[in-house]
């Protein structure tokens, strides 16, 4: 199960005790913000893109929107979102619970600078009714990436 893989992944960093699960859906930025009683901007949404035969995950603040020109300049490709079936097959998480934790190997993970303005953000934990509170530095550690990018607009 994707939630269990993500939870086990977070346990490597002693973050599993921060995981919250909900009786309601947290599958969208708005639903997650309501479940957490927080600002939607602080929801760390994970977007899945096609990267050749594999995936690229971009984690961004809830109010960030992909800027196609910035994306292409940064990654050298068009921003083509994965469809739900390919997302689950390639990444290992279903849409609504996609996160950078416990993912299938072979993909790339990037973190957008839009999250750095917050003390903490709330990414999903592999399911459509979970989240974990992490600082941007902790998110970098747990996502096991140092790739910070500026590929979003409308968040400043």
Backbone torsions as a table, in degrees:
resi	resn	phi	psi	omega
1	UNK	NA	138.5	-175.7
2	UNK	-60.8	-41.6	179.6
3	UNK	-59.8	-44.8	-178.9
4	UNK	-64.1	-39.5	177.3
5	UNK	-64.1	-44.7	179.9
6	UNK	-64.7	-41.4	178.9
7	UNK	-63.8	-43.9	178.4
8	UNK	-63.2	-38.5	177.6
9	UNK	-61.8	-47.1	-179.8
10	UNK	-65.5	-28.6	179.1
11	UNK	-63.8	-28.0	177.3
12	UNK	-59.4	-24.6	-176.7
13	UNK	-111.5	8.9	-178.0
14	UNK	61.6	34.5	177.6
15	UNK	-103.2	-3.8	-174.7
16	UNK	-64.2	-26.5	179.6
17	UNK	-72.8	-8.1	178.0
18	UNK	-94.9	-5.6	-178.5
19	UNK	-66.6	134.7	175.0
20	UNK	-116.6	137.2	173.2
21	UNK	-118.1	152.9	-172.6
22	UNK	-126.8	154.7	173.5
23	UNK	-82.2	-6.6	179.7
24	UNK	-119.6	165.2	179.9
25	UNK	-70.9	143.4	172.0
26	UNK	-125.7	30.9	-171.5
27	UNK	-73.9	-15.8	177.5
28	UNK	-124.7	166.7	178.3
29	UNK	-56.6	-47.0	-177.1
30	UNK	-64.9	-43.5	179.5
31	UNK	-66.5	-41.1	178.4
32	UNK	-63.6	-43.4	179.2
33	UNK	-61.2	-41.3	178.6
34	UNK	-66.0	-43.4	-179.8
35	UNK	-63.3	-34.0	-178.0
36	UNK	-93.8	-7.9	-174.5
37	UNK	53.4	51.5	179.9
38	UNK	-135.5	172.6	178.0
39	UNK	-68.3	131.6	179.1
40	UNK	-56.3	-27.8	-179.7
41	UNK	-61.5	-27.4	-176.4
42	UNK	-84.3	-3.7	175.4
43	UNK	-77.2	125.0	179.7
44	UNK	-91.3	98.4	-179.1
45	UNK	-86.1	142.0	-179.1
46	UNK	-111.5	116.6	-178.8
47	UNK	-101.8	135.4	-177.1
48	UNK	-108.5	124.9	-178.6
49	UNK	-119.9	154.5	174.0
50	UNK	-75.1	133.5	178.4
51	UNK	-132.2	84.1	-174.0
52	UNK	64.6	-122.1	177.3
53	UNK	-92.1	3.9	-176.9
54	UNK	-126.7	-156.0	-175.3
55	UNK	-125.8	158.6	170.7
56	UNK	-128.4	123.7	174.9
57	UNK	-101.3	132.8	174.2
58	UNK	-120.5	117.3	178.4
59	UNK	-97.1	126.6	-175.3
60	UNK	-137.8	161.9	175.3
61	UNK	-63.5	154.5	-176.1
62	UNK	-58.2	-26.2	-179.1
63	UNK	-96.0	0.2	179.7
64	UNK	-80.2	141.0	175.1
65	UNK	-122.3	139.5	-179.0
66	UNK	-62.6	128.8	173.6
67	UNK	-94.9	110.1	-173.2
68	UNK	-57.7	-39.1	-179.8
69	UNK	-66.6	-44.6	178.0
70	UNK	-63.4	-41.7	-179.5
71	UNK	-59.9	-48.9	-178.7
72	UNK	-64.4	-40.5	178.7
73	UNK	-65.0	-34.3	-178.0
74	UNK	-80.1	-46.1	-172.6
75	UNK	-105.0	-8.2	178.7
76	UNK	70.4	26.0	179.5
77	UNK	-155.0	163.3	175.5
78	UNK	-72.6	151.3	177.4
79	UNK	-80.6	92.4	178.7
80	UNK	-109.5	106.9	-179.9
81	UNK	-65.8	145.6	173.5
82	UNK	-73.5	146.5	173.4
83	UNK	-77.1	164.9	-174.9
84	UNK	-55.9	-40.2	-179.3
85	UNK	-65.7	-45.9	179.4
86	UNK	-67.4	-33.5	178.4
87	UNK	-60.5	-50.3	-178.8
88	UNK	-65.5	-41.7	-178.5
89	UNK	-67.0	-45.4	-175.6
90	UNK	-82.0	-43.6	-174.7
91	UNK	-86.5	-40.4	-177.7
92	UNK	103.5	0.3	177.3
93	UNK	-128.4	144.3	177.7
94	UNK	-79.8	153.8	175.5
95	UNK	-55.1	136.1	-175.6
96	UNK	102.9	-20.1	178.5
97	UNK	-132.7	12.4	-178.0
98	UNK	-64.3	133.0	179.7
99	UNK	-151.9	168.3	-179.5
100	UNK	-88.0	16.6	-175.9
101	UNK	-112.0	131.9	177.5
102	UNK	66.7	34.1	-178.9
103	UNK	-86.6	162.3	175.1
104	UNK	-66.2	147.3	179.1
105	UNK	-68.7	160.7	173.8
106	UNK	106.1	-17.6	180.0
107	UNK	-92.4	174.5	175.7
108	UNK	-113.8	151.0	179.1
109	UNK	-127.7	129.0	177.4
110	UNK	-126.2	146.4	178.3
111	UNK	-114.3	130.2	-179.1
112	UNK	-85.2	141.2	-178.1
113	UNK	-62.5	-14.3	179.3
114	UNK	-58.7	-21.6	-179.7
115	UNK	-83.9	-17.3	-174.6
116	UNK	-68.1	-13.0	-179.7
117	UNK	-80.0	-6.3	-177.6
118	UNK	-107.4	149.7	174.1
119	UNK	-68.8	-37.7	177.3
120	UNK	-149.3	156.6	178.1
121	UNK	-132.8	169.2	-174.9
122	UNK	-126.7	90.9	172.4
123	UNK	-81.5	160.5	174.3
124	UNK	-68.9	169.9	178.4
125	UNK	-129.2	52.5	173.2
126	UNK	79.7	3.1	178.0
127	UNK	-141.5	167.6	-178.2
128	UNK	-89.1	16.7	176.0
129	UNK	-146.1	42.2	-179.4
130	UNK	-148.5	160.2	175.9
131	UNK	-161.1	162.7	175.1
132	UNK	-137.2	138.9	178.9
133	UNK	-92.3	122.3	-178.9
134	UNK	-138.2	147.4	170.3
135	UNK	-73.2	161.0	176.4
136	UNK	-55.9	-36.2	178.3
137	UNK	-68.0	-40.0	177.1
138	UNK	-67.5	-37.4	176.5
139	UNK	-61.4	-43.7	177.0
140	UNK	-58.2	-45.1	179.4
141	UNK	-63.0	-49.5	-176.9
142	UNK	-68.7	-33.7	178.4
143	UNK	-77.8	-10.6	179.4
144	UNK	55.4	48.8	177.1
145	UNK	-145.1	149.1	172.8
146	UNK	-115.5	11.4	-177.4
147	UNK	-83.8	96.1	173.6
148	UNK	-97.5	130.7	-177.3
149	UNK	-128.0	165.7	175.6
150	UNK	-123.7	86.3	-175.9
151	UNK	-122.4	12.6	-177.4
152	UNK	-116.4	162.1	176.3
153	UNK	-131.9	171.6	174.1
154	UNK	67.3	19.5	179.9
155	UNK	-111.7	-12.0	-176.1
156	UNK	-85.4	NA	NA
